[in-house]
Amino acid sequence: MSFEEQQDFARQVADLNKYGQALNRCESVDEVVSLTLEAMSLLFEFSYSTFVEVRDDDLRVVHSTNPNLVQGESPSDLARRAQEAGETVVEQGTDAAVTADSDVTGALAVPARMGDEVTAVLVTRSQTVEEFGDEYVRPMEILATHAATAISNIRSRERLERAHRDLERRKEMIEMYDRLLRHDLGNDLQVIAGFADVVAGQVDGQTEEYAGKIQRAAESAADLIHRVGDLVSTLEAQDNPEPQDLATVLGDTVRDVRANYGSLTIDFEPSAFEYQVYGSDLLDSVFTNIMSNAAVHNEDEVHMRVAPAEVTPDEVTVCFADDGSGVSPDLRENIFEMGVKGQESPGTGFGLGFVRALTESYGGRVSVAESDAGGAEFRVTLERV
């Protein structure tokens, strides 16, 4: 590269960085698309520019200056090959044209990547450039990186906003049930327990025994209502998700669980979790519930391994796999519902419901399956900062 070419490249990189800053301020994918196509047209003077968005391995044309392409339709094979390979693909001559009578001489497809994930593909076709060298490929890859970062940030914000809306709707439903339980059912249980106590003091034998059972059942139900009220109060007091150091939160939780449950051994390597995730001061409660369940719901000693299962630019999944008795298949679909528990479980069935409510409020999700050791495998997926 000559001195003049180096100066031109430096100016181009400076212009691309300005576009990168502008892209990071975009509020929607449409804004990212518009700004990216503007950069492709002004900085490179390509004949046709196309922005292809990738969602769940599905490629769709978002916008194009090529009249032969329609918004919403599948792109050319060139874009698909770049997405699958995760690398820039170049075509020349007749291979570069979309139609047989086209005067396009060269085509270039650049995947916009965040880590291993391709979020978009930038495709350009030129009627003057016959060979796309580094002077085109390198700046286009810089632009694609800026676009990928912008899209990733927007999608993360959208997921968090959806999670917040879902949490608010759930909280409203819980609050309604809480009011009904506390006011209507709570008052009735107080009456039942009071009359049962009076009856127990006036009778003897089997009738006294029955009255005692009625009283204990009423008191147990009242205690359950109190627990639900505490859960609602906890969710209402929760702040919006903020960056949390995953290794620190997990490390503190593992230390406390180990101290409280001698029958549970945990393999955990803090250095494997050097990530910042969205959460709150209650994030440790998510991990505590899952890990302590392994000890509480198994009579024998249990071994658990805590490790990252999947890591993408947007998310990190923490896997809790044990060799205990596991969760029966018929319970896995509903175990995160409030009040659902196994027949032999000594708990209230609210612990894992609390786990899901908190995790989803952070924009994450939780699931359970069978571990390789035949026990339970819980996976908690959290948004990365």
N, C-alpha and C positions, 0 to 999 in steps of 0.2 A: 504494500500500500504506500503510495507516494505521500509526500508531505501535504500536498493539497487535498488528497483523498482523506488523510487523517484528520485534517481540519473540518472537512465536510462531515465526516463521521461523528466527530466530537459535537458539532453543532446539532446534528440529528439526534444524538443521544440526549443532549440538553433539552431539545424540543420534546422528546419522548418522555423525559422526566416531568416536564410541565404537564403533559397530558396525563401522566401517572398520578400526579397530585390531584388533578381535576377529576379523574376517574374515582379516586378514593372518597371524593365528596359526593358522589352520585347517590341518590336515594332509591333508585329503581334500576332493574336490569335494562329497561328501555333506554334510560339515560346513558348507561354504559355502552349499549349498542350504538346509539347515535354518536357518542363522542369517539368511540373506536373507529367507526366508519369514516368519520370526519378526519381523524388522524391518518388513516390509510389513504384517503384521497389527497390530502394536502401535503403530507410528508413524502409520499412515494409516487403520486400521480399515476396510480394504476387505473386501467380502463374499467374494470369491474371489481367491486369489493363485496364480500358476503360475510355475514356474521351468523354462525351456526351454534345454537345453544345445545348443550348435552345435559339431559336429566334422566337418571336411571338407565343409562346406556341407550337412550332414545335421542336421535339427532333430528333437529328441526331448524329450518331456515327462519330466522327472526326478521332479518331485513337484508336486502341486497340491492345494489345498483345495477345488477345484471337483469335485463328485462325478461330473460328466459326462466328466471327463478321466481317462485311465488311464496309469499310468507306462509309459514305453517307446513309446507310440504317437506319431504325428505330431500336432503342435499345430494350432491353428486357422490360417486364412489370415492373420489379424491378425499373428501372430508372424512368419510368413514375410515379410510385407511390411515389417515393421520391420527384419528381418535384411537383406533385400536392399537396402533404402534406406539402412540404417545410421543411421536417424533415428527419433525417437519418432512413433508413429502413434496417433491418437485416433479412437474411434468413439462415436456417440451413438444413443440410441433403439433401434429394433429391430435395427439393424446391429450393435449391441454384444452381442447375445445369442448364445449357443451353440446353443440350441434354440428352437423356435418358441414354446413356452409359458413361456419364462423371463421373470422379472421384472427382469432386469438392465437398467439405464438408461444405463450408460456403460462403456466399455472403454478401456484404455490399455496399449500395448506399448512397452517401452523397451529398446533394444539395449544390452547391456553390451559396451563396446568397449575394445580396447587398440590405439591407433593406428587403422589401417584395418580391423583384424580384429575381427569380432563373435564373441565366445566364448559368449554366452548372450543370452536375451531374457527380460525380466521382464514378465509379463502380469498385469494385474489387472482385475477386473470388479466393478462396484458396483451395488447395488440402491437406493442413495440419492443418489449423485452423478450428475447429469445432464450436467455439463460439466466436463471436466478442464482447469483453468487452470494458470498458472505455479505456484500454491501447491501443486499436486500434481506437475506435470511436473518442476520443477527439483529438488525433493528426491529424486524417484524416479531421476532421472538421476545424482545424486550417489551414491545407493545402488548403482546399476548399475555405476558406475565402480569403486567399492570391490570389488564382486563380480568384475568382469573382472580387476582386478589380482590378486586372491587366486587365481583359477583359473589365470591365466597363470603365477604363481609355482609353483603345484602341478604344472602340466604340465611346466614346466622341470625341476623336481626329479625328476619321474618319468622324463623322457627321460635325464637324467644317470645316474639309478640303473640304468636299462636298459642304457645304454652301459657302465657300470662292470661289470655282470654279464656282458655279452657279451665285454668285454675280458678278464675273468678266465677265462672259458671258453676263449677263443682262446689266452691265455697258457699255460694248462694243456696245450693240445694242442701248442703250439710247444715247450714245455719237454719234453714227452714225446719228440717227434721229435728235439729237440736232444740228449737223452740217448742215444737210439738211434744218431744220427749220430756223435756224439763217441765213444761207447764201442765200438759194433760196427763201423760202417763206417770210423770213423777208424783203429781198430787194423788192420783189413784193408788199408787204403790204405797204412799204414806198412809192412806186410809186402810189399805189391806193389812199392812204390817201392824198398824195400831190395833185394829179389831182382832187380828190373830193373837196378839199379845194378851188382850183382854180375855179372849176365849181360853187360851192356854192356862190362864190363872184360875179359871172357874171349872175346869174339867180335869179328868185324869185318865190314865190308861191309854188306849189306842187313839182316842179323840185328842188327847193332849199332844200325842206324837204327831198327828196330822196337822194340828194347829201350829206346832213348832216348824214343820216342813214348809207350811204356807208362809210363815214369818221369814224364814231363811231365804226362801225363793224371792220374796218381795224385796228383801234387803240386798240380795245379789243383783237383782235387776236394777235397783236404784244405784248401786255402785257402778254398774255398766253405763248407765246414763251419765254419771259423773265423769267417767273416762271419756265418753264421746265429747262431753263439754270441754274437757281439757284439750282434746285433739283440735276441736274447732278454734279454741282460743290460741293455740300454738300456731295454726295456719294463718289466722288473722293477723298475728303479730309479726309474721315473717316479712323481712325486707326484700326488696328486689335483688335478683342475683347479682353478685359481684365476683371479681376474680379471686380464686382460692388456690393455694398451692396444694396440689393433689398429693404429692409425696408426704408433706407434713401432716395433712389431715388423716391420711391413711395410716401413717406411722404412729400417730398418737392413739388412733382407734385400736389398732392391732395391739399396742402395748397395754391398753386398758382391758381389752377383752381377754388377753392372755392372763392378766392378773386376776380376773374374776372367774375364769373357767379353767380349772386345772385339767379337765378331761379333753380340752381342745388344744391341739398343736397347730400352729400356723406357719407356713412357709411364705416369707414376704421379703422382697428386696426393694428398699426405697428408691435406689437409683433407677429402677425401671419405670418410675412414675414421675419423672421430672417434667411435669406439665402444669400449666395454669388452666383451670376450668372455671366455669360459672357455677356458683353455689351460694350458700349463706352460712350463717353460724350453725345451722342445723344439718349441714352436710354430713358431719360425723354420725348423726343419728341414723342416716341411711345405711352406712356401713356397719354400725353397731348392731342394728336390728338383724341384718343378714348374717353376720358372723356369730352372734350369740344364739341365733336360732339353731345353728348346727349343733351347739352344745346342749341346748334346752330340749330339743326334740330327738335326741339320741341317748340311750342309756349307757352305751359303751363309749370308749375313747374314740374321738374323731380327729382325723387329720384333714386340714384345709390348705389349699394353695391359692394365694392371692397374686394374680398376674395380669398384665395388660393383654387383652385378647385381640383387639383391633385398634389401630391408631391411624387416623386420617388427618388432613390439615384442619378439618372442622370438628372432629370428635375424637374421644378416647373412650374405650370400653374396658371396664375393670371386671375381671372374671373371678368369682369366688366358687371354687370347686372343692367338694369334700367327698369322703368315702363313707358317709353315713347311710341311713336308710332311704334317703331321697324323698322326693315329692311324687305321690302317685299321679299317673297320667290324667286321671279324671279330675284332679284338683288344679292342674297347672293352668288351665284356661281362666279359672276364677279366683286363684289364690290371692291376687292383689286387690280383690274387692273387699270393701270394708265389712268386717264381721265374718268372713269366710275362713274356715280352719278345718283341719282334719278331725275325724271322730275321736281319736286318741289324744289330740292336742290339749295341753293344759292351759293354753293362752286364751286371749279374748278374740283373736282374729283381726285385730286392728293394726298390729305391727307392720305387716307387709302392705296394708292399705295406706298406712302413713308413709311408707317407703316410696310407693308409687306416686302419691300426691306430691311429695317433696321433689322427687326426681323430675317429674313432668313440669313442676313449677320452675325448674332451672332450664327447661328446654330439652331435657333428656328423656330417657325411657329405661325400663327395667324388664327383664324376662327371666324365665326359669326353664331348665331342661335337665336331662340326666347327664351326670358327669362321666368321664371316661372310667372312673373308679366305681361307678354304679350308684353314687350318691346324688346330691343335688348340685346343680351348677347355676348360680345366679349371675346375671350380667347386667351391670349398670353402665349405661352410655351417657356421657356428659359432653356438653358443648365446650370446645377449647376456646381459649381467649386468643 
